[in-house]
Structures are given as C-alpha cells and as structure tokens.
Amino acid sequence: MTCMSDYYDAFEMSPVPSPGPDAVPPEPFRGIYGMPAFVTIPTSDLAASVDFWVRGLGFFELFGIPGTLVHLRRWAFQDVLLVHTENVPERAPAMSFSFAGVLSQVDPLVEACRALRPDAVDGPRDTPWNTRDVTVITPENARVVFTAAKPFDPAGPEARNLAAIGITPPGAGRGDNEAHV
C-alpha cells in the first residue's frame, strides 16, 4: 500500500499542461527516447496517411523508411508508427487510442480534419470525467480520440460524477483517495 507521503503531482513528469483556460501546449518533442508505449497503424498509402496525421492531427514526421514505415510524433510520449501493408480494415474497429491536447487545440483540430476528410470527425463532446473529446477516423480506419482536460470546477457536475465513485481532487483532504492508491 502506498502512503500519502508518496503522493506527487503527476504533471511533474507529463508533457500535458495543467488544465486551464490559458493552458499552453508544449512544443513538439523531437528528441529520441525509449518509447514507453506507442501505437502501430497499418496503412496501404503511407503518403496519404502521413498527410492526414500531419495536417489534420498535428503530428510531425520524426523519421521514415521509404515505402515501409513512418514514425510520427506530437508531444513527448505521443508516438505513432505508420507501417505499410497491402490491406487495411474496411471499417474502423471498436477499439480506439487517445492522445492529449489542450482546449485551445480542439476547434482547430476539428476544422483541419474536416477540411481533409469531412465525414471523419465526431464531436467535440464533453465527457462526465471533465474532458472535451473529438473522435477521428483516419484514412487507414484507425479510431483516434483527441482529448483535452477542461478546467476543474469543484462545484460542477463533473466533480460530483467523480466524487460519486470516490475520487476527489488533490488538496480536498488527505486520505480521501486511499481506495484508489
């Protein structure tokens, strides 16, 4: 069991800024590191996929192996490998993967993706866990969710939703999240 003295602010290690109306996204991260997690997406058209991910979703090409693979990145720990294949699924799977952003990026992302693929975007929509999410179906039929934390209102419905399952904000009293440690 972890004691409360082990609590730390997870934003210390994350590139995701603390939520707020003036949260500024970090610059794209171009360094090389051992990737703790990444997604691999098969595509039959690397060029079209790279174009959509770069111009629509805000990723950049870190490096590529012509005709075989393109490594895309956005912020640190937001890595995607597009891998050439002859066949891609005809429909998007039920499974999705999400990457974080800030609220000021939601509308430009929606506009950019709709400009490239008008029917590819679902949302934005606000969630009960205090985010604004946009679901995008990419050219290779991957289901991608762009998620941005909203400023936390301790008196708002999202706070009540979280409190109902035993999650309270840091600083609301030590020991209040013990069941989740």
KOLKOL-247962 format. One record per residue (C-alpha): z, y, x; residue number from 1; chain. Coordinates in nm, 2 decimals. Last residue first. Example, Ala and Ser with C-alpha at 12.3 -4.5 7.8 and 13.67 -1.06 7.14 Angstrom:
2
@z:0.71&y:-0.11&x:1.37&seq:2&mol:A
@z:0.78&y:-0.45&x:1.23&seq:1&mol:A
END
This chain:
181
@z:-0.43&y:0.40&x:-0.40&seq:181&mol:A
@z:-0.54&y:0.42&x:-0.76&seq:180&mol:A
@z:-0.21&y:0.33&x:-0.92&seq:179&mol:A
@z:-0.04&y:0.58&x:-0.69&seq:178&mol:A
@z:-0.24&y:0.87&x:-0.84&seq:177&mol:A
@z:0.05&y:1.08&x:-0.96&seq:176&mol:A
@z:0.26&y:1.02&x:-0.65&seq:175&mol:A
@z:0.27&y:1.38&x:-0.55&seq:174&mol:A
@z:0.22&y:1.63&x:-0.82&seq:173&mol:A
@z:-0.08&y:1.82&x:-0.95&seq:172&mol:A
@z:-0.17&y:1.91&x:-0.59&seq:171&mol:A
@z:-0.46&y:1.67&x:-0.59&seq:170&mol:A
@z:-0.62&y:1.64&x:-0.93&seq:169&mol:A
@z:-0.50&y:1.38&x:-1.18&seq:168&mol:A
@z:-0.65&y:1.04&x:-1.24&seq:167&mol:A
@z:-0.46&y:0.81&x:-1.48&seq:166&mol:A
@z:-0.74&y:0.70&x:-1.71&seq:165&mol:A
@z:-0.66&y:0.96&x:-1.98&seq:164&mol:A
@z:-0.61&y:1.22&x:-1.70&seq:163&mol:A
@z:-0.98&y:1.18&x:-1.60&seq:162&mol:A
@z:-1.10&y:1.25&x:-1.96&seq:161&mol:A
@z:-0.85&y:1.53&x:-2.00&seq:160&mol:A
@z:-0.98&y:1.69&x:-1.68&seq:159&mol:A
@z:-1.34&y:1.65&x:-1.80&seq:158&mol:A
@z:-1.24&y:1.82&x:-2.13&seq:157&mol:A
@z:-1.12&y:2.13&x:-1.96&seq:156&mol:A
@z:-0.77&y:2.26&x:-1.89&seq:155&mol:A
@z:-0.77&y:2.16&x:-1.52&seq:154&mol:A
@z:-1.12&y:2.32&x:-1.49&seq:153&mol:A
@z:-1.29&y:2.16&x:-1.19&seq:152&mol:A
@z:-1.60&y:2.34&x:-1.07&seq:151&mol:A
@z:-1.90&y:2.11&x:-1.14&seq:150&mol:A
@z:-2.00&y:1.83&x:-0.90&seq:149&mol:A
@z:-2.37&y:1.79&x:-0.84&seq:148&mol:A
@z:-2.55&y:1.46&x:-0.89&seq:147&mol:A
@z:-2.92&y:1.37&x:-0.82&seq:146&mol:A
@z:-2.98&y:1.03&x:-0.96&seq:145&mol:A
@z:-3.27&y:0.82&x:-0.83&seq:144&mol:A
@z:-3.44&y:0.54&x:-1.03&seq:143&mol:A
@z:-3.71&y:0.39&x:-0.80&seq:142&mol:A
@z:-4.05&y:0.35&x:-0.96&seq:141&mol:A
@z:-4.26&y:0.39&x:-0.64&seq:140&mol:A
@z:-4.37&y:0.73&x:-0.76&seq:139&mol:A
@z:-4.01&y:0.83&x:-0.81&seq:138&mol:A
@z:-3.82&y:0.81&x:-1.15&seq:137&mol:A
@z:-3.57&y:1.10&x:-1.15&seq:136&mol:A
@z:-3.23&y:1.11&x:-1.32&seq:135&mol:A
@z:-3.06&y:1.45&x:-1.31&seq:134&mol:A
@z:-2.68&y:1.48&x:-1.31&seq:133&mol:A
@z:-2.43&y:1.76&x:-1.37&seq:132&mol:A
@z:-2.08&y:1.64&x:-1.27&seq:131&mol:A
@z:-1.73&y:1.65&x:-1.42&seq:130&mol:A
@z:-1.65&y:1.29&x:-1.49&seq:129&mol:A
@z:-1.75&y:1.31&x:-1.86&seq:128&mol:A
@z:-2.10&y:1.39&x:-1.74&seq:127&mol:A
@z:-2.32&y:1.70&x:-1.79&seq:126&mol:A
@z:-2.69&y:1.64&x:-1.83&seq:125&mol:A
@z:-2.99&y:1.76&x:-1.64&seq:124&mol:A
@z:-3.18&y:1.57&x:-1.76&seq:123&mol:A
@z:-3.44&y:1.30&x:-1.74&seq:122&mol:A
@z:-3.72&y:1.38&x:-1.49&seq:121&mol:A
@z:-4.04&y:1.17&x:-1.41&seq:120&mol:A
@z:-4.25&y:1.28&x:-1.70&seq:119&mol:A
@z:-4.40&y:1.59&x:-1.54&seq:118&mol:A
@z:-4.46&y:1.43&x:-1.20&seq:117&mol:A
@z:-4.52&y:1.69&x:-0.92&seq:116&mol:A
@z:-4.43&y:2.00&x:-1.12&seq:115&mol:A
@z:-4.15&y:1.81&x:-1.29&seq:114&mol:A
@z:-4.00&y:1.71&x:-0.96&seq:113&mol:A
@z:-4.01&y:2.07&x:-0.83&seq:112&mol:A
@z:-3.87&y:2.22&x:-1.15&seq:111&mol:A
@z:-3.58&y:1.96&x:-1.17&seq:110&mol:A
@z:-3.50&y:2.01&x:-0.81&seq:109&mol:A
@z:-3.50&y:2.39&x:-0.85&seq:108&mol:A
@z:-3.27&y:2.36&x:-1.15&seq:107&mol:A
@z:-3.01&y:2.13&x:-0.99&seq:106&mol:A
@z:-2.99&y:2.29&x:-0.64&seq:105&mol:A
@z:-2.74&y:2.57&x:-0.74&seq:104&mol:A
@z:-2.51&y:2.30&x:-0.87&seq:103&mol:A
@z:-2.46&y:2.14&x:-0.53&seq:102&mol:A
@z:-2.60&y:1.82&x:-0.41&seq:101&mol:A
@z:-2.50&y:1.45&x:-0.40&seq:100&mol:A
@z:-2.72&y:1.14&x:-0.39&seq:99&mol:A
@z:-2.73&y:0.86&x:-0.64&seq:98&mol:A
@z:-2.88&y:0.52&x:-0.65&seq:97&mol:A
@z:-3.01&y:0.34&x:-0.96&seq:96&mol:A
@z:-3.02&y:0.00&x:-1.11&seq:95&mol:A
@z:-3.19&y:-0.05&x:-1.44&seq:94&mol:A
@z:-3.51&y:-0.11&x:-1.25&seq:93&mol:A
@z:-3.81&y:0.14&x:-1.28&seq:92&mol:A
@z:-4.11&y:-0.03&x:-1.42&seq:91&mol:A
@z:-4.43&y:-0.17&x:-1.27&seq:90&mol:A
@z:-4.24&y:-0.29&x:-0.96&seq:89&mol:A
@z:-4.42&y:-0.22&x:-0.63&seq:88&mol:A
@z:-4.67&y:-0.45&x:-0.46&seq:87&mol:A
@z:-4.86&y:-0.42&x:-0.13&seq:86&mol:A
@z:-4.57&y:-0.31&x:0.07&seq:85&mol:A
@z:-4.50&y:-0.01&x:0.30&seq:84&mol:A
@z:-4.13&y:0.08&x:0.36&seq:83&mol:A
@z:-3.97&y:0.41&x:0.26&seq:82&mol:A
@z:-3.63&y:0.42&x:0.43&seq:81&mol:A
@z:-3.39&y:0.66&x:0.26&seq:80&mol:A
@z:-3.09&y:0.83&x:0.43&seq:79&mol:A
@z:-2.83&y:1.06&x:0.27&seq:78&mol:A
@z:-2.55&y:1.01&x:0.52&seq:77&mol:A
@z:-2.58&y:1.35&x:0.67&seq:76&mol:A
@z:-2.78&y:1.57&x:0.44&seq:75&mol:A
@z:-3.15&y:1.52&x:0.34&seq:74&mol:A
@z:-3.30&y:1.23&x:0.52&seq:73&mol:A
@z:-3.63&y:1.03&x:0.52&seq:72&mol:A
@z:-3.72&y:0.74&x:0.75&seq:71&mol:A
@z:-4.09&y:0.65&x:0.70&seq:70&mol:A
@z:-4.21&y:0.29&x:0.74&seq:69&mol:A
@z:-4.52&y:0.08&x:0.80&seq:68&mol:A
@z:-4.86&y:0.27&x:0.79&seq:67&mol:A
@z:-4.76&y:0.49&x:1.07&seq:66&mol:A
@z:-4.40&y:0.43&x:1.20&seq:65&mol:A
@z:-4.21&y:0.73&x:1.08&seq:64&mol:A
@z:-3.94&y:0.98&x:1.18&seq:63&mol:A
@z:-3.68&y:1.22&x:1.03&seq:62&mol:A
@z:-3.92&y:1.31&x:0.74&seq:61&mol:A
@z:-3.74&y:1.56&x:0.52&seq:60&mol:A
@z:-3.57&y:1.53&x:0.18&seq:59&mol:A
@z:-3.57&y:1.80&x:-0.08&seq:58&mol:A
@z:-3.62&y:1.58&x:-0.39&seq:57&mol:A
@z:-3.95&y:1.71&x:-0.51&seq:56&mol:A
@z:-4.14&y:1.84&x:-0.21&seq:55&mol:A
@z:-4.00&y:1.59&x:0.04&seq:54&mol:A
@z:-3.94&y:1.29&x:-0.18&seq:53&mol:A
@z:-4.27&y:1.34&x:-0.36&seq:52&mol:A
@z:-4.48&y:1.39&x:-0.05&seq:51&mol:A
@z:-4.32&y:1.10&x:0.12&seq:50&mol:A
@z:-4.41&y:0.87&x:-0.17&seq:49&mol:A
@z:-4.77&y:0.99&x:-0.19&seq:48&mol:A
@z:-4.81&y:0.94&x:0.18&seq:47&mol:A
@z:-4.64&y:0.60&x:0.19&seq:46&mol:A
@z:-4.86&y:0.46&x:-0.09&seq:45&mol:A
@z:-4.77&y:0.09&x:-0.18&seq:44&mol:A
@z:-4.40&y:0.17&x:-0.17&seq:43&mol:A
@z:-4.09&y:-0.03&x:-0.11&seq:42&mol:A
@z:-3.76&y:0.15&x:-0.11&seq:41&mol:A
@z:-3.48&y:0.09&x:0.14&seq:40&mol:A
@z:-3.15&y:0.27&x:0.07&seq:39&mol:A
@z:-2.89&y:0.37&x:0.33&seq:38&mol:A
@z:-2.53&y:0.30&x:0.42&seq:37&mol:A
@z:-2.31&y:0.35&x:0.72&seq:36&mol:A
@z:-2.61&y:0.48&x:0.92&seq:35&mol:A
@z:-2.54&y:0.47&x:1.30&seq:34&mol:A
@z:-2.61&y:0.82&x:1.40&seq:33&mol:A
@z:-2.91&y:1.04&x:1.50&seq:32&mol:A
@z:-2.90&y:1.41&x:1.43&seq:31&mol:A
@z:-3.14&y:1.60&x:1.19&seq:30&mol:A
@z:-2.90&y:1.69&x:0.92&seq:29&mol:A
@z:-3.05&y:1.92&x:0.65&seq:28&mol:A
@z:-2.84&y:2.23&x:0.63&seq:27&mol:A
@z:-2.53&y:2.22&x:0.42&seq:26&mol:A
@z:-2.53&y:2.32&x:0.05&seq:25&mol:A
@z:-2.35&y:2.64&x:-0.03&seq:24&mol:A
@z:-2.09&y:2.63&x:-0.31&seq:23&mol:A
@z:-2.08&y:2.97&x:-0.49&seq:22&mol:A
@z:-1.99&y:2.84&x:-0.84&seq:21&mol:A
@z:-1.75&y:2.58&x:-0.70&seq:20&mol:A
@z:-1.74&y:2.22&x:-0.59&seq:19&mol:A
@z:-1.61&y:2.16&x:-0.24&seq:18&mol:A
@z:-1.90&y:2.11&x:0.00&seq:17&mol:A
@z:-2.07&y:1.77&x:0.04&seq:16&mol:A
@z:-2.11&y:1.70&x:0.42&seq:15&mol:A
@z:-1.81&y:1.47&x:0.39&seq:14&mol:A
@z:-1.54&y:1.42&x:0.65&seq:13&mol:A
@z:-1.30&y:1.70&x:0.57&seq:12&mol:A
@z:-1.41&y:1.69&x:0.21&seq:11&mol:A
@z:-1.19&y:1.37&x:0.18&seq:10&mol:A
@z:-0.88&y:1.59&x:0.18&seq:9&mol:A
@z:-0.61&y:1.36&x:0.32&seq:8&mol:A
@z:-0.35&y:1.14&x:0.18&seq:7&mol:A
@z:-0.17&y:0.91&x:0.43&seq:6&mol:A
@z:0.16&y:1.09&x:0.37&seq:5&mol:A
@z:0.12&y:0.96&x:0.01&seq:4&mol:A
@z:0.19&y:0.60&x:0.12&seq:3&mol:A
@z:-0.09&y:0.35&x:0.13&seq:2&mol:A
@z:0.00&y:0.00&x:0.00&seq:1&mol:A
END
